[in-house]
Amino acid sequence: MDRDASGGTYRGPSSTPASPYPRAYRYTAGRRFSLYLFAAILAAIGAWLIAVPVGQPAAAGTWLLLGGVGLVLLAGSMAASAALSQLILRADAIELRGPLRTRELRLVALAGRRRQATRGGSILLLVPKSGRAVRLDSGIPRDPLLDAWIDALPDLDLQERAASEAKLLADPAFGSNPQERRARLARTRQLTKVANGAAVAVLSWAYLYPHPYALAIGSLALLPWCAVLIVMLSHGLIAFDTRRNDARPNVAMVLMLPGIVLGLRAILDVHVLDAMPVLVYGFIAGLPLVLVACTMAPRDAAKPWGFPLMLLLLVALPYGGGGLLLADVGLDHQPAQEFPTQVLRKYISTGKHSSPHLVLAPWGPQVMGEDMAVNRAYYAHVDEGARVCMSLHPGAFGVRWYALGDCAAAPTAAATRAP
């Protein structure tokens, strides 16, 4: 039963008979139907798993039984949530009722509202002054009364953006007066838009059509250092990666994405005998960029360890490893060893991204043979049973790599070597 602030029975916020409160909201009929349907499917699968014949091995039978029971319980929880979940709106509180838990948020205890971005859009969060934020389920229908109640709460995102911009406009390092600082901030935002747009163009070029190849790869390698230079020259007005609702523009895309594309190009264009040296020495090669970026990163981050960890995962390994491997190939001018082999089979892989493959007989150090992705032109050029040659290169930095081609062709014309 609802209670008032002193613990007594709640009798409504207004003594007028026309008061619109309290008002109850449930899932829409369409949302309830979809939840019931999904719950029924899960329950059917769970029941089938439970009813698997006893002739199964003991261990397998136990796991099937546990899995089936878990699915049935999940289906029951989903159906109960669809049937029992409600939002109760009162003038001074909002109550979220579920099958197992009810949470009441009084208006005086709410700090405000904010939006949280998700893959499917954004969701509304009600943020209390203490405790965890509460998500307002998108399946709950909205009406003018509920919208007005929520809109009356402070917009925390708007407040944080305004406070961040006010801090920049009050900093004398960015201009002698607020008007000059505002103009500089506007110019800086335009600059970062241009820089991010240029980065997108280079990334698309290097990934989709990297010709001329050396220029495309060199541009990828330079982009993160351009981001470092931009941040350094801005004296703190531009960041690598900003906090939520930070008014400063950022060049996170220019810093992080080129390394990922470098890593992808290395995977697509180069075959190596041993990938471990690439991972180890590539990670070490990427550390200077990570250290420089961390040195210039903002010191007011909510999680100061988050940005360095992100750089280690997204920059150090793909940027250092991909750059090292592509340089190992591009700077390698030493003679290669040639090993003849035979095309045992050819096929085109199925899936989201199909690609042609050749299955090769054992050659040189590859005693188990090779299943090798090739370009479509070379796939059409050779037949099953054809004699081809693998050229094994020592690598400019000692990372051995190999490429496939016709035995009469020069090694530099190998079909799978980076263009």
C-alpha positions as CSV (number, residue, x, y, z in Angstrom):
1,M,0.0,0.0,0.0
2,D,1.3,3.5,-0.8
3,R,2.6,5.5,2.1
4,D,3.1,9.2,2.7
5,A,6.3,10.9,3.9
6,S,5.5,10.1,7.6
7,G,4.7,6.5,6.9
8,G,0.9,6.7,6.9
9,T,-1.4,5.6,4.1
10,Y,-1.2,7.7,1.0
11,R,-4.5,9.5,0.2
12,G,-3.4,11.6,-2.8
13,P,-1.6,14.9,-3.2
14,S,-4.8,17.0,-3.6
15,S,-8.1,17.2,-2.0
16,T,-9.8,18.2,-5.2
17,P,-11.9,15.4,-6.8
18,A,-10.5,16.4,-10.3
19,S,-6.9,15.6,-9.4
20,P,-5.3,13.6,-12.2
21,Y,-3.1,11.7,-9.6
22,P,-2.3,9.0,-9.0
23,R,-2.1,7.6,-12.5
24,A,-0.9,4.1,-13.5
25,Y,1.0,3.2,-16.6
26,R,1.6,-0.3,-18.0
27,Y,3.4,-1.7,-21.0
28,T,1.7,-1.1,-24.3
29,A,-0.4,-3.9,-25.7
30,G,2.2,-4.5,-28.5
31,R,5.1,-4.6,-26.0
32,R,3.2,-7.1,-23.8
33,F,2.4,-9.3,-26.7
34,S,6.0,-9.4,-27.9
35,L,7.2,-10.2,-24.4
36,Y,4.6,-13.0,-23.9
37,L,5.6,-14.4,-27.3
38,F,9.3,-14.4,-26.6
39,A,8.6,-15.9,-23.2
40,A,6.6,-18.7,-24.8
41,I,9.4,-19.5,-27.2
42,L,11.9,-19.6,-24.4
43,A,9.6,-21.8,-22.3
44,A,9.1,-24.2,-25.2
45,I,12.8,-24.5,-25.7
46,G,13.4,-25.0,-22.0
47,A,10.7,-27.7,-21.8
48,W,12.2,-29.5,-24.8
49,L,15.6,-29.5,-23.1
50,I,14.1,-30.8,-19.9
51,A,12.3,-33.6,-21.8
52,V,15.5,-34.8,-23.6
53,P,15.5,-38.7,-23.4
54,V,17.2,-40.1,-20.4
55,G,19.6,-42.1,-22.7
56,Q,21.9,-39.1,-22.8
57,P,25.2,-39.3,-21.0
58,A,24.9,-38.3,-17.3
59,A,27.0,-35.1,-17.6
60,A,25.3,-34.0,-20.8
61,G,21.8,-34.8,-19.4
62,T,22.5,-32.7,-16.2
63,W,23.6,-29.7,-18.2
64,L,20.6,-30.0,-20.5
65,L,18.3,-30.2,-17.5
66,L,19.9,-27.1,-15.9
67,G,19.8,-25.2,-19.1
68,G,16.1,-26.1,-19.6
69,V,15.2,-25.0,-16.1
70,G,17.1,-21.8,-16.5
71,L,15.2,-21.0,-19.8
72,V,11.8,-21.8,-18.2
73,L,12.6,-19.5,-15.2
74,L,13.7,-16.7,-17.5
75,A,10.5,-17.1,-19.5
76,G,8.4,-17.0,-16.3
77,S,10.3,-13.8,-15.2
78,M,9.7,-12.2,-18.6
79,A,6.0,-13.0,-18.6
80,A,5.6,-11.8,-15.0
81,S,7.3,-8.6,-15.8
82,A,5.0,-8.0,-18.8
83,A,1.9,-8.7,-16.7
84,L,2.8,-6.9,-13.4
85,S,5.2,-4.1,-14.2
86,Q,3.7,-0.6,-13.7
87,L,4.6,3.0,-13.3
88,I,2.6,4.9,-10.7
89,L,2.7,8.6,-11.1
90,R,1.8,11.0,-8.2
91,A,2.3,14.7,-7.9
92,D,5.1,14.3,-5.4
93,A,6.6,10.9,-6.4
94,I,7.0,8.3,-9.1
95,E,6.9,4.6,-8.3
96,L,8.2,1.7,-10.5
97,R,6.6,-1.6,-9.7
98,G,8.0,-4.9,-10.9
99,P,7.2,-8.6,-10.1
100,L,10.0,-8.8,-7.5
101,R,10.8,-5.2,-6.5
102,T,9.1,-1.8,-6.1
103,R,11.1,1.4,-6.1
104,E,9.7,4.8,-5.2
105,L,11.4,8.0,-6.1
106,R,10.0,11.1,-4.3
107,L,10.2,14.3,-6.2
108,V,12.2,16.1,-3.5
109,A,14.8,13.2,-3.6
110,L,15.4,13.5,-7.3
111,A,18.5,15.5,-8.6
112,G,17.1,15.5,-12.1
113,R,17.0,13.6,-15.4
114,R,19.5,12.8,-18.1
115,R,19.7,10.9,-21.4
116,Q,21.9,7.9,-22.0
117,A,22.9,6.9,-25.5
118,T,22.4,3.3,-26.5
119,R,22.8,1.4,-29.7
120,G,19.0,1.6,-30.3
121,G,18.7,5.3,-29.5
122,S,18.6,7.0,-26.1
123,I,16.9,6.1,-22.8
124,L,15.7,8.4,-20.1
125,L,17.3,8.1,-16.6
126,L,15.8,9.5,-13.4
127,V,18.8,10.4,-11.2
128,P,18.3,10.6,-7.4
129,K,20.4,12.8,-5.1
130,S,21.9,9.6,-3.7
131,G,21.9,6.1,-5.0
132,R,21.7,4.6,-8.5
133,A,19.9,6.2,-11.4
134,V,16.6,4.5,-12.5
135,R,15.9,3.8,-16.1
136,L,12.5,4.7,-17.4
137,D,11.5,1.8,-19.6
138,S,10.8,2.8,-23.2
139,G,7.9,0.3,-23.3
140,I,5.9,2.5,-20.9
141,P,3.5,4.8,-22.9
142,R,3.9,8.5,-22.5
143,D,1.2,11.1,-22.2
144,P,1.2,14.9,-21.6
145,L,0.9,14.5,-17.8
146,L,3.9,12.1,-17.5
147,D,5.9,14.3,-20.0
148,A,5.2,17.4,-18.0
149,W,6.2,15.7,-14.7
150,I,9.5,14.6,-16.2
151,D,10.2,17.8,-18.1
152,A,9.9,19.7,-14.8
153,L,13.0,17.9,-13.5
154,P,16.3,19.6,-13.9
155,D,18.1,18.6,-17.1
156,L,21.4,17.4,-15.8
157,D,23.0,17.0,-19.2
158,L,22.2,20.6,-20.1
159,Q,23.5,21.9,-16.7
160,E,26.8,20.0,-17.1
161,R,27.3,21.3,-20.7
162,A,26.5,24.9,-19.6
163,A,28.9,24.6,-16.6
164,S,31.7,23.2,-18.8
165,E,31.3,25.9,-21.3
166,A,31.2,28.6,-18.6
167,K,34.5,27.3,-17.3
168,L,36.1,27.6,-20.7
169,L,34.7,31.1,-21.2
170,A,36.1,32.2,-17.8
171,D,39.6,31.0,-18.5
172,P,41.9,33.9,-19.5
173,A,44.3,31.5,-21.3
174,F,41.8,31.4,-24.1
175,G,41.3,35.1,-24.6
176,S,41.2,38.5,-22.9
177,N,37.4,38.7,-22.6
178,P,34.4,36.3,-22.8
179,Q,33.6,37.4,-26.4
180,E,37.1,36.6,-27.6
181,R,37.0,33.3,-25.8
182,R,33.6,32.4,-27.3
183,A,34.9,33.2,-30.8
184,R,38.0,31.1,-30.2
185,L,35.9,28.2,-29.0
186,A,33.7,28.4,-32.1
187,R,36.7,28.5,-34.4
188,T,38.2,25.5,-32.5
189,R,35.0,23.5,-32.9
190,Q,35.1,24.1,-36.7
191,L,38.8,23.1,-36.7
192,T,38.0,19.8,-35.0
193,K,35.1,19.1,-37.4
194,V,37.5,19.6,-40.3
195,A,40.2,17.4,-38.7
196,N,37.7,14.6,-37.9
197,G,36.2,14.8,-41.4
198,A,39.7,14.6,-43.0
199,A,40.4,11.6,-40.7
200,V,37.2,9.8,-42.0
201,A,38.2,10.5,-45.6
202,V,41.7,9.0,-45.0
203,L,40.4,6.0,-43.1
204,S,37.9,5.3,-45.9
205,W,40.6,5.6,-48.5
206,A,43.1,3.4,-46.7
207,Y,40.5,0.7,-45.9
208,L,38.5,0.6,-49.1
209,Y,40.9,1.6,-51.9
210,P,44.5,2.1,-50.6
211,H,46.2,3.3,-53.8
212,P,48.9,4.6,-53.9
213,Y,49.5,2.1,-51.1
214,A,52.6,3.7,-49.5
215,L,50.8,7.1,-49.3
216,A,47.7,5.6,-47.8
217,I,49.6,3.7,-45.1
218,G,51.9,6.7,-44.4
219,S,48.8,8.9,-43.9
220,L,47.3,6.4,-41.4
221,A,50.6,6.4,-39.5
222,L,50.8,10.2,-39.3
223,L,47.2,10.9,-38.3
224,P,47.5,10.0,-34.6
225,W,50.6,12.3,-34.3
226,C,48.5,15.1,-36.0
227,A,46.0,14.6,-33.2
228,V,48.8,15.0,-30.7
229,L,50.0,18.2,-32.4
230,I,46.5,19.6,-32.5
231,V,45.9,19.0,-28.8
232,M,49.3,20.4,-27.9
233,L,48.8,23.6,-29.9
234,S,45.3,24.2,-28.4
235,H,46.7,24.4,-24.8
236,G,43.9,22.4,-23.3
237,L,41.0,23.8,-25.4
238,I,40.9,20.5,-27.5
239,A,41.0,17.1,-25.8
240,F,41.7,13.6,-27.1
241,D,38.7,12.2,-25.4
242,T,36.2,14.2,-23.4
243,R,34.0,13.5,-20.4
244,R,30.2,13.3,-20.8
245,N,28.8,16.8,-21.6
246,D,32.3,18.4,-21.8
247,A,32.1,21.5,-24.0
248,R,35.6,21.0,-25.3
249,P,35.8,19.6,-28.8
250,N,37.9,16.4,-29.2
251,V,39.9,14.5,-31.7
252,A,39.5,11.0,-30.4
253,M,38.7,9.7,-33.9
254,V,41.9,11.1,-35.3
255,L,43.9,9.5,-32.5
256,M,42.4,6.1,-32.2
257,L,40.8,4.9,-35.5
258,P,43.9,5.1,-37.7
259,G,45.6,2.4,-35.6
260,I,42.7,0.1,-36.0
261,V,42.7,0.5,-39.8
262,L,46.5,-0.1,-39.8
263,G,45.9,-3.3,-37.9
264,L,43.2,-4.4,-40.3
265,R,45.4,-3.6,-43.4
266,A,48.2,-5.7,-41.9
267,I,45.8,-8.6,-41.3
268,L,44.4,-8.4,-44.8
269,D,47.6,-7.7,-46.8
270,V,50.4,-9.7,-45.1
271,H,50.9,-13.3,-44.2
272,V,53.5,-14.0,-41.5
273,L,55.0,-17.3,-40.3
274,D,55.0,-16.3,-36.6
275,A,52.6,-13.6,-35.3
276,M,54.0,-13.5,-31.8
277,P,56.9,-11.1,-32.5
278,V,54.5,-8.8,-34.3
279,L,52.3,-8.6,-31.2
280,V,55.2,-8.2,-28.7
281,Y,57.4,-5.7,-30.6
282,G,54.3,-4.0,-32.1
283,F,52.9,-3.3,-28.7
284,I,56.3,-1.8,-27.6
285,A,56.4,0.2,-30.8
286,G,53.0,1.8,-30.1
287,L,53.9,2.8,-26.5
288,P,55.6,6.2,-27.4
289,L,52.3,7.4,-28.9
290,V,50.4,6.1,-25.9
291,L,52.7,7.8,-23.4
292,V,52.6,11.2,-25.3
293,A,48.8,11.1,-25.5
294,C,48.5,10.2,-21.8
295,T,50.8,13.1,-20.9
296,M,48.5,15.5,-22.6
297,A,45.2,14.0,-21.5
298,P,42.9,16.0,-19.2
299,R,43.5,15.5,-15.5
300,D,39.8,16.0,-14.6
301,A,38.5,12.7,-15.9
302,A,36.0,10.8,-13.7
303,K,38.1,7.6,-14.2
304,P,41.7,8.7,-14.8
305,W,42.7,5.1,-15.6
306,G,40.1,4.8,-18.3
307,F,41.8,6.8,-21.0
308,P,45.3,5.1,-20.7
309,L,43.6,1.7,-20.7
310,M,41.6,2.6,-23.8
311,L,44.8,3.7,-25.6
312,L,46.6,0.5,-24.7
313,L,43.8,-1.6,-26.1
314,L,42.9,0.5,-29.2
315,V,46.1,2.2,-30.1
316,A,49.3,0.5,-28.8
317,L,48.7,-2.9,-30.3
318,P,46.9,-2.3,-33.6
319,Y,48.9,0.9,-34.4
320,G,52.3,-0.5,-33.3
321,G,51.7,-4.0,-34.6
322,G,50.1,-3.0,-37.9
323,G,52.6,-0.3,-38.5
324,L,55.6,-2.5,-37.7
325,L,54.4,-5.3,-39.9
326,L,53.6,-3.1,-42.9
327,A,57.0,-1.4,-42.5
328,D,58.6,-4.8,-42.3
329,V,57.1,-5.6,-45.7
330,G,57.5,-2.2,-47.4
331,L,61.1,-1.8,-46.4
332,D,62.2,-5.4,-47.2
333,H,64.4,-5.4,-50.3
334,Q,66.2,-8.6,-49.6
335,P,66.0,-11.7,-51.9
336,A,63.3,-14.2,-51.1
337,Q,63.3,-18.0,-51.0
338,E,60.9,-19.6,-53.5
339,F,59.0,-22.8,-52.7
340,P,56.8,-24.6,-55.3
341,T,53.5,-25.9,-54.2
342,Q,50.2,-27.1,-55.7
343,V,46.6,-25.8,-55.5
344,L,44.6,-28.7,-54.0
345,R,41.3,-27.0,-53.9
346,K,39.7,-23.6,-54.4
347,Y,36.5,-22.2,-52.9
348,I,34.7,-19.0,-52.0
349,S,33.8,-18.7,-48.3
350,T,30.2,-17.9,-47.5
351,G,28.9,-15.5,-44.9
352,K,28.5,-11.8,-44.5
353,H,31.8,-11.1,-46.4
354,S,32.6,-13.8,-48.9
355,S,36.2,-14.2,-50.0
356,P,38.1,-16.5,-52.4
357,H,40.5,-19.1,-50.9
358,L,43.1,-21.5,-52.3
359,V,44.0,-24.7,-50.4
360,L,47.7,-25.3,-50.9
361,A,49.9,-28.4,-50.5
362,P,52.7,-28.3,-47.9
363,W,55.5,-25.9,-48.8
364,G,58.8,-25.0,-47.1
365,P,58.3,-24.4,-43.3
366,Q,54.5,-24.9,-43.7
367,V,54.4,-28.7,-43.4
368,M,50.6,-28.7,-42.9
369,G,49.8,-26.9,-46.1
370,E,47.9,-23.6,-46.3
371,D,44.4,-22.3,-46.6
372,M,45.0,-18.9,-48.1
373,A,42.7,-16.0,-49.0
374,V,43.6,-14.4,-52.3
375,N,42.2,-11.6,-54.5
376,R,39.5,-12.5,-57.0
377,A,41.8,-11.9,-60.0
378,Y,44.3,-14.5,-58.9
379,Y,41.5,-16.9,-57.9
380,A,40.2,-16.8,-61.4
381,H,43.7,-17.0,-62.8
382,V,44.7,-20.4,-61.3
383,D,42.9,-23.8,-61.5
384,E,42.8,-26.7,-59.1
385,G,46.0,-28.8,-59.5
386,A,48.0,-25.8,-60.8
387,R,51.6,-25.4,-59.8
388,V,52.3,-22.1,-58.0
389,C,55.1,-20.8,-55.9
390,M,55.3,-19.3,-52.4
391,S,58.0,-16.6,-51.9
392,L,59.3,-16.4,-48.3
393,H,60.8,-13.0,-47.4
394,P,63.1,-12.4,-44.4
395,G,61.5,-9.0,-43.6
396,A,63.2,-5.7,-43.0
397,F,62.9,-6.2,-39.2
398,G,63.3,-9.9,-39.1
399,V,59.6,-10.8,-39.2
400,R,59.3,-13.4,-42.0
401,W,56.4,-13.0,-44.4
402,Y,55.3,-14.8,-47.5
403,A,53.3,-14.2,-50.7
404,L,51.8,-16.4,-53.4
405,G,52.3,-16.0,-57.1
406,D,53.1,-17.8,-60.4
407,C,56.5,-19.5,-60.3
408,A,57.6,-17.5,-63.3
409,A,56.6,-14.2,-61.8
410,A,58.9,-11.9,-59.8
411,P,58.3,-12.1,-56.0
412,T,57.3,-8.4,-56.0
413,A,54.3,-9.3,-58.2
414,A,52.8,-11.8,-55.7
415,A,49.1,-11.8,-55.7
416,T,48.6,-11.5,-52.0
417,R,51.3,-9.0,-51.2
418,A,50.2,-5.5,-50.1
419,P,49.5,-3.4,-53.2
